[in-house]
Amino acid sequence: MSTTLAPGAAYRADRTRVAELNQRELERFAARTGRSKALLDRARNVMPAGTPMSWMAGYYMHPQLYVAGGEGARFFDVDGNAYVDMNVADLSATLGYGIPAVEEPMVRQFRNGAHYLLPTEDAVVAAHSLGRLMGLPFWQFTLAASGANTEVMRIARHITDRRKLIVFEGKYHGHIEETLVKFDGERVVPEYQGLSGRRSEDTIILPFNDLDAVAAALESREVALVLTEPALTNCSLVLPDPGYLDGLRRISAETGTMLCIDESHTHGKEDIDGYVDLLHEFMKNIK
Ligand SMILES: Cc1ncc(COP(=O)(O)O)c(C=O)c1O
């Protein structure tokens, strides 16, 4: 098949061929993942859809896999197939799997007790070291970014004595009623079943990189918090226009609105050019 297109011509995929290729790959996949399939059949008896978290069942484009372990940039399924993990557990395992410098101190600490509901000296050392790295003075810890963003929203509401929240199209900020929302053409509504429509009413969704839209929405002084990633990483990658983040800072300060830069994926690299360079470097080094 020729892949050369006349200038300006639109490429039309041969859907029948795509379906054939997809079927062939699914069959290959099934032939080498028999143990995963058997585990899925067992798992369905004790977990809805056979997964410990329901989103895992619909997240991937292939039948369910069960993982046996990982090493560096790879993980292995229960059938012994190895995969290079380009997603590194949604960036929560950025350094890779089974890295001794990460795992050994964690194992040592587990042997000494996983938690005590009281602070330890390590918490003080970690807060100091984060302060040095990120240039921010005060630190609190949560078990997940959803928890951190929930706290941020409450703090902003308390400080400003306002209720509303601005997020941006293409966002994801975690398992939070107010941010699991979409614009249905008329108003902001829950994105999924089981969420409270009332909580959606507090959220305004704006286009990213549009400072005029933010300025107009903040004019009423009803917004407690603008919540954004420095670059949107949950809808492919959308970089901020030059000056956009500084503009957000300025408009928020002028209107007494709190601004939170959610760095769950960008890991303190609000200097986004630096982040993209780092990402390229990281991809080059995956072995
Ligand atoms: C930008 C952003 N914020 C928050 C979250 C929620 O993270 P967690 O699953 O740790 O609650 C995610 C998860 O991917 C994220 O990408």
PDBQT file of the ligand as one rigid body, heavy atoms in Angstrom, charges set to zero:
ROOT
HETATM    1  C1  LIG A 301      -2.836  16.762  37.846  1.00  0.00    +0.000 C 
HETATM    2  C2  LIG A 301      -3.379  15.704  38.759  1.00  0.00    +0.000 A 
HETATM    3  N1  LIG A 301      -3.872  16.058  39.955  1.00  0.00    +0.000 NA
HETATM    4  C3  LIG A 301      -4.373  15.132  40.806  1.00  0.00    +0.000 A 
HETATM    5  C4  LIG A 301      -4.380  13.783  40.475  1.00  0.00    +0.000 A 
HETATM    6  C5  LIG A 301      -4.954  12.779  41.433  1.00  0.00    +0.000 C 
HETATM    7  O1  LIG A 301      -3.930  11.986  41.936  1.00  0.00    +0.000 OA
HETATM    8  P1  LIG A 301      -4.213  10.841  42.998  1.00  0.00    +0.000 P 
HETATM    9  O2  LIG A 301      -4.610   9.652  42.199  1.00  0.00    +0.000 OA
HETATM   10  O3  LIG A 301      -2.889  10.676  43.685  1.00  0.00    +0.000 OA
HETATM   11  O4  LIG A 301      -5.274  11.293  43.934  1.00  0.00    +0.000 OA
HETATM   12  C6  LIG A 301      -3.851  13.375  39.248  1.00  0.00    +0.000 A 
HETATM   13  C7  LIG A 301      -3.821  11.951  38.877  1.00  0.00    +0.000 C 
HETATM   14  O5  LIG A 301      -3.417  11.565  37.812  1.00  0.00    +0.000 OA
HETATM   15  C8  LIG A 301      -3.343  14.351  38.360  1.00  0.00    +0.000 A 
HETATM   16  O6  LIG A 301      -2.871  14.025  37.143  1.00  0.00    +0.000 OA
ENDROOT
TORSDOF 0
